[in-house]
């Protein structure tokens, strides 16, 4: 196996994140025409973490909370119910215009009507994540972590969170924790901070063991030349991605795993879902096939979560991408943003295309 993990650890997987809530209209209706909404605790990084936590691996979140907030209490209860430990400071809200947990207001879409997402991040408490609030020597040196998963969403959220992710990567490297980095480029986060973020992301990528991203992520976050133009069929797209990953690997030789998902939307509730992974010099490809979608949010995070679970379980690399494909597909069958596998067999049944009743 290409990734050797720590033997002495308290946590298998750790993520830094900014926790918020998602408001979703009932019955797949659009936001503007709805008056009844479901609220759930969410973040992209805990979507990844939940695969491991639901399957019994010790998992932890580093985050920050609004002191005395009922939303913070709601979030903590949710994390506990998912088997996730959490650590982080509680920050005073200040006046009514002060800090709060972000809101993600999103419908699921239906059929020919695609989903719409509105992010309301004003006053987001997660922007205050600061390395001074965490004892990294204790977390990585004394407690021990096998893999830390970093997301470009947190890395670009604010200058404080950029520094936080850099310090986490440095501490992880120092103590032998493996690093997974999903680039997750967002143009609105990068506006006016391009050089600063390029430098930070390049340093994190240089010490990462697993790099996840699409063509745009690698080009805009790391300055890697994109795929050659030409060829619109699936095989051509896969070949073009492989060509680009060759350049990424040359620029970031510390990484031994590179991965991305493949998605074609037929309609809101029917997607073609696939994945590509390079492990050392070995390509693993899952060509897209039909999946039925209840809610698409979290599918990509589910893929990463399943892939990392396979790494943590010391499986053969071929199984990493298979399990990740299946946990990504599984996430789209839940109304939460994260998959909640009952056991590994539930995931493998999805991979095998076996949807028969289990009694």
Buried (B, 14 or more C-beta within 10 A) or exposed (E): EBBEBBEEBBBBBBBBBBBBBBBBBEEBBBBEEBEEBEEBBBBBBBBBBBBBBBBEBBBBBBBBBBEEBEBBEBBBEBBEEBBBBBBBBEBEBEEEEEBBBBBBBBBBBBEEBEBEEEBEBEBBBBBBBBBEBBBBEEBBBEBBBBBBBBBBBBBBBBEBBBBBBBBBBBBBBEBBBBBBBBBBBBEEBBEEBEEEBBEBBBBBBBBBBBBBBBBEBBBBBBEBEBBEEEEEEBEEBBBBBBEBBEBBBEBBEEBBBBBBBBBEEEEBBEBBBBBBBBBEEEEBBBEBEEBEBBBBBBBBBBBBBBBBBBBBBEBEBEBBBBBBBBBBBBBBBBEBBBBBBEEBEBBBBBBEEEEEEEE
